Amino acid sequence: MHIHPKITPIYQSSVFKFEDLNELELYFGEAGSRYMYSRYANPNSDELAEAISRLEKGAGAVATGSGMAAIFAAILCYCQAGDQVLCAQDIYGGSSSLLNQELGRLGISVGYVPFDDLSRDLTPYLQPRTRLLLCETISNPLLRVVGLRGAAEACRAHGLKLVVDNTFATPVLTRPFDHGADLVVHSVTKYLAGHSDVTAGVAVARAPEDAARLRQVGSLFGLTLSPMESWLAVRGLKTLRLRVQAHCHNAQAIAEFLSRHPAVQQVHYPGLPNHPQHLLAADQGGTLFGGMLSCRLADEAEVVNRFMRRTRRFPFAPSLAGVDSSLSYPLGTSHRALTPEQQAEVGITSGLVRLSVGIEPVEELLADLQQALDS
């Protein structure tokens, strides 16, 4: 009896059997035609990597255990001991910690580039062995939008690779390869899986040789994603376009509401006409501007605490991009490892709150924010 499931089954196996030595030789001779050990490859992790590679229009990808693992794989794709990585100054705090604390132990140094210089001349920040620039399409948590074409041109001028974290934008808004990027990473945990029940990452390459290197790094460092997590992420990926449209619609309405509320001093959202990169965001993302925003309340901890206690639809949960809304506090979570001077330099104040806007009925979200802020 031949079974043809519509949905790929979960291959919950760490190892696969061979019939004989001939089949073993076929495994080594025909890459991708058979499986041996799930650290090397698994049908479920391959399905996820291939699906995201198609969305990004890449040449291949590796699915990893987290977004941090994907960034690690991306850096090792291009760097070795003695090399330097350039990084956007307001990069996600976890990425900064990886670069500062761990890669230095491997002999890879890091230099930081202010946001305004990412798409300009990188010469002041270069060292003889600078290899790549790492930035985010839309930054976390201040929602600054990087001009990817300018960044790619600045990298090409010095022979650097451009690595773009596209987690906030997703390929629904922006495909960095269309703008000259060399490698794209995602925290699949966020929008791609979408339901706050998966921890995963992916690194996607534009060039086939980089894709092969990513798979090698994933296998040898043990970064490859497990079958169950891969299956869940593939399931979530199937509704990505619908979910992202709903996230964006709700976030736009909430950003406009917050910008009018007297308790809110500032709103960071690319969909607002007064956002410094609004036109750039429209060029790179069309009519959609993402489901993330941040707002600044009074710079008093108790004001933020009262808001957190009053809201019912935005629980304090330091992650993002699930179908259910949540909020986070960058000063106390993602950016707490920075010095007060560094926090001030990148705009992380005590009144800054980041909202991950879900896909609930928007009128319910607006009513909740109204009563929480009015308090």
BELTA-V494769 format. One record per residue. N is the residue number from 1. RES is the residue in three letters. PSI is psi in radians with two decimals (999 if undefined). Layout:
n: <N;N>
res: <RES;RES>
psi: <PSI;PSI>
This chain:
n: <1;2;3;4;5;6;7;8;9;10;11;12;13;14;15;16;17;18;19;20;21;22;23;24;25;26;27;28;29;30;31;32;33;34;35;36;37;38;39;40;41;42;43;44;45;46;47;48;49;50;51;52;53;54;55;56;57;58;59;60;61;62;63;64;65;66;67;68;69;70;71;72;73;74;75;76;77;78;79;80;81;82;83;84;85;86;87;88;89;90;91;92;93;94;95;96;97;98;99;100;101;102;103;104;105;106;107;108;109;110;111;112;113;114;115;116;117;118;119;120;121;122;123;124;125;126;127;128;129;130;131;132;133;134;135;136;137;138;139;140;141;142;143;144;145;146;147;148;149;150;151;152;153;154;155;156;157;158;159;160;161;162;163;164;165;166;167;168;169;170;171;172;173;174;175;176;177;178;179;180;181;182;183;184;185;186;187;188;189;190;191;192;193;194;195;196;197;198;199;200;201;202;203;204;205;206;207;208;209;210;211;212;213;214;215;216;217;218;219;220;221;222;223;224;225;226;227;228;229;230;231;232;233;234;235;236;237;238;239;240;241;242;243;244;245;246;247;248;249;250;251;252;253;254;255;256;257;258;259;260;261;262;263;264;265;266;267;268;269;270;271;272;273;274;275;276;277;278;279;280;281;282;283;284;285;286;287;288;289;290;291;292;293;294;295;296;297;298;299;300;301;302;303;304;305;306;307;308;309;310;311;312;313;314;315;316;317;318;319;320;321;322;323;324;325;326;327;328;329;330;331;332;333;334;335;336;337;338;339;340;341;342;343;344;345;346;347;348;349;350;351;352;353;354;355;356;357;358;359;360;361;362;363;364;365;366;367;368;369;370;371;372;373;374;375>
res: <MET;HIS;ILE;HIS;PRO;LYS;ILE;THR;PRO;ILE;TYR;GLN;SER;SER;VAL;PHE;LYS;PHE;GLU;ASP;LEU;ASN;GLU;LEU;GLU;LEU;TYR;PHE;GLY;GLU;ALA;GLY;SER;ARG;TYR;MET;TYR;SER;ARG;TYR;ALA;ASN;PRO;ASN;SER;ASP;GLU;LEU;ALA;GLU;ALA;ILE;SER;ARG;LEU;GLU;LYS;GLY;ALA;GLY;ALA;VAL;ALA;THR;GLY;SER;GLY;MET;ALA;ALA;ILE;PHE;ALA;ALA;ILE;LEU;CYS;TYR;CYS;GLN;ALA;GLY;ASP;GLN;VAL;LEU;CYS;ALA;GLN;ASP;ILE;TYR;GLY;GLY;SER;SER;SER;LEU;LEU;ASN;GLN;GLU;LEU;GLY;ARG;LEU;GLY;ILE;SER;VAL;GLY;TYR;VAL;PRO;PHE;ASP;ASP;LEU;SER;ARG;ASP;LEU;THR;PRO;TYR;LEU;GLN;PRO;ARG;THR;ARG;LEU;LEU;LEU;CYS;GLU;THR;ILE;SER;ASN;PRO;LEU;LEU;ARG;VAL;VAL;GLY;LEU;ARG;GLY;ALA;ALA;GLU;ALA;CYS;ARG;ALA;HIS;GLY;LEU;LYS;LEU;VAL;VAL;ASP;ASN;THR;PHE;ALA;THR;PRO;VAL;LEU;THR;ARG;PRO;PHE;ASP;HIS;GLY;ALA;ASP;LEU;VAL;VAL;HIS;SER;VAL;THR;LYS;TYR;LEU;ALA;GLY;HIS;SER;ASP;VAL;THR;ALA;GLY;VAL;ALA;VAL;ALA;ARG;ALA;PRO;GLU;ASP;ALA;ALA;ARG;LEU;ARG;GLN;VAL;GLY;SER;LEU;PHE;GLY;LEU;THR;LEU;SER;PRO;MET;GLU;SER;TRP;LEU;ALA;VAL;ARG;GLY;LEU;LYS;THR;LEU;ARG;LEU;ARG;VAL;GLN;ALA;HIS;CYS;HIS;ASN;ALA;GLN;ALA;ILE;ALA;GLU;PHE;LEU;SER;ARG;HIS;PRO;ALA;VAL;GLN;GLN;VAL;HIS;TYR;PRO;GLY;LEU;PRO;ASN;HIS;PRO;GLN;HIS;LEU;LEU;ALA;ALA;ASP;GLN;GLY;GLY;THR;LEU;PHE;GLY;GLY;MET;LEU;SER;CYS;ARG;LEU;ALA;ASP;GLU;ALA;GLU;VAL;VAL;ASN;ARG;PHE;MET;ARG;ARG;THR;ARG;ARG;PHE;PRO;PHE;ALA;PRO;SER;LEU;ALA;GLY;VAL;ASP;SER;SER;LEU;SER;TYR;PRO;LEU;GLY;THR;SER;HIS;ARG;ALA;LEU;THR;PRO;GLU;GLN;GLN;ALA;GLU;VAL;GLY;ILE;THR;SER;GLY;LEU;VAL;ARG;LEU;SER;VAL;GLY;ILE;GLU;PRO;VAL;GLU;GLU;LEU;LEU;ALA;ASP;LEU;GLN;GLN;ALA;LEU;ASP;SER>
psi: <2.26;2.24;2.24;1.40;2.46;-0.63;2.36;2.23;2.89;2.04;1.29;1.20;2.39;-0.32;2.67;2.58;2.68;2.55;-0.75;-3.00;-0.53;-0.73;-0.60;-0.75;-0.62;-0.64;-0.80;-0.39;-0.40;1.53;2.29;-0.08;-0.32;2.94;2.62;-0.84;2.31;-0.28;-0.55;-0.83;2.70;2.52;-0.62;-0.76;-0.59;-0.71;-0.75;-0.84;-0.76;-0.65;-0.75;-0.62;-0.69;-0.75;-0.68;-0.08;0.78;-3.13;-0.09;2.87;2.94;2.33;2.30;3.01;-0.23;2.97;-0.61;-0.69;-0.61;-0.71;-0.72;-0.79;-0.69;-0.76;-0.75;-0.31;-0.55;-0.30;2.68;3.12;2.34;-0.22;2.88;2.50;2.30;2.49;2.48;2.39;-0.59;0.61;2.77;2.40;-0.63;-0.68;-0.72;-0.71;-0.71;-0.81;-0.76;-0.77;-0.63;-0.75;-0.50;-0.58;-0.39;0.06;0.26;2.06;2.91;2.47;2.53;2.41;2.16;2.63;-0.79;-0.31;-0.07;-0.58;0.29;-2.51;2.12;0.01;-0.75;-0.29;0.00;2.60;2.92;-0.49;0.68;2.29;-0.55;2.86;2.24;2.20;3.01;2.46;-0.89;2.17;2.72;2.07;0.13;0.06;0.67;2.46;2.10;2.36;1.71;-0.64;-0.78;-0.72;-0.70;-0.71;-0.70;-0.66;-0.79;-0.58;-0.39;0.21;0.47;2.74;2.50;2.04;2.17;2.19;1.93;0.39;-0.84;-0.64;-0.70;2.80;-0.17;-0.65;-0.85;2.37;1.79;-0.49;-0.52;-0.34;0.12;0.08;2.73;-0.51;2.45;2.37;2.68;2.53;1.75;-0.41;-0.58;-2.06;-0.62;-0.79;-0.86;-0.11;0.25;0.55;0.25;2.47;2.05;2.86;3.01;2.50;2.22;2.34;2.58;-0.59;2.44;-0.66;-0.57;-0.63;-0.72;-0.70;-0.71;-0.77;-0.63;-0.81;-0.79;-0.71;-0.87;-0.55;0.00;0.61;-0.17;2.38;2.58;2.77;-0.80;-0.81;-0.67;-0.78;-0.78;-0.72;-0.69;-0.72;-0.77;-0.63;-0.47;-0.38;0.25;-0.88;-0.76;-0.76;-0.81;-0.70;-0.74;-0.73;-0.85;-0.74;-0.83;-0.74;-0.68;-0.81;-0.71;-0.71;-0.74;-0.70;-0.84;-0.62;-0.31;-0.18;2.33;-0.37;-0.16;2.14;-0.50;2.54;2.30;1.83;2.17;-0.32;-0.15;2.36;-0.44;0.02;2.35;-0.52;0.52;-0.84;-0.67;-0.75;-0.67;-0.63;-0.73;-0.36;0.08;-2.31;0.07;2.48;0.21;2.92;0.11;2.50;2.84;2.67;2.68;2.05;-3.01;2.48;1.08;2.23;-0.66;-0.53;-0.78;-0.72;-0.74;-0.73;-0.80;-0.70;-0.54;-0.60;2.51;-0.40;-0.10;1.28;2.63;1.76;1.86;1.02;-2.77;2.92;0.23;2.93;-0.40;2.40;2.72;3.00;2.81;2.89;1.63;-0.66;-0.60;-0.06;-1.59;-0.51;0.36;-0.37;-0.23;2.68;2.77;-0.63;-0.73;-0.69;-0.78;-0.65;-0.62;0.05;0.39;1.81;2.99;-0.26;0.05;2.20;2.32;2.27;2.26;1.88;2.16;-2.81;0.34;2.92;2.18;-0.55;-0.53;-0.70;-0.74;-0.73;-0.67;-0.79;-0.65;-0.89;-0.58;-0.68;-0.58;-0.39;999>
